């Protein structure tokens, strides 16, 4: 049986990408672009797992998690964020969240985290390191991870998402997730703008031998 999942993130483009990523393994029963909408809609759905961003308008993700643990204790919560702060991760787990996952890992780990949560398991990203606790959220929003840079370089070099997936040994859905996560984090709305950003970084020079 597919877990019933509710997604909450303030970037609609990322919600769309996550929906595509999770299906058909999960059933996405609803989405919300701010914390207030999440708390309003949550009781209307039979949800196994909530996947929640931390930094959302109106009500932040941790406060949403606290409220959901009180009102819907049978549902599990997975935090999906860009924050590497171990103190934030510790607070999320203290509240009773089942997993703390970084957005750039979602393509490979989100489905596993959701199924693990349903089975009563917990997970905290290995990338959450005390050495990074001083990094600000704003800087994380605009810095690309090594994997994102690799994906963007290949896409900007002219490869299709299917070709990039083949080159990196991942699924096309994973490549799409990386692409749309970058667009959401950078505030970019079109592929052309993303590839223009790649050119400014010198990431459009990748030569393909495929």
Secondary structure as UniProt FT lines:
FT   STRAND          4..8
FT   HELIX           12..22
FT   TURN            23..25
FT   STRAND          27..32
FT   HELIX           35..42
FT   TURN            43..44
FT   STRAND          49..52
FT   HELIX           61..71
FT   TURN            73..74
FT   STRAND          76..81
FT   HELIX           86..95
FT   STRAND          99..102
FT   HELIX           103..105
FT   HELIX           106..118
FT   TURN            119..120
FT   STRAND          123..124
FT   TURN            126..127
FT   HELIX           130..132
FT   TURN            133..134
FT   HELIX           137..142
FT   HELIX           146..156
FT   TURN            157..158
FT   HELIX           161..168
FT   HELIX           172..186
FT   HELIX           191..201
//
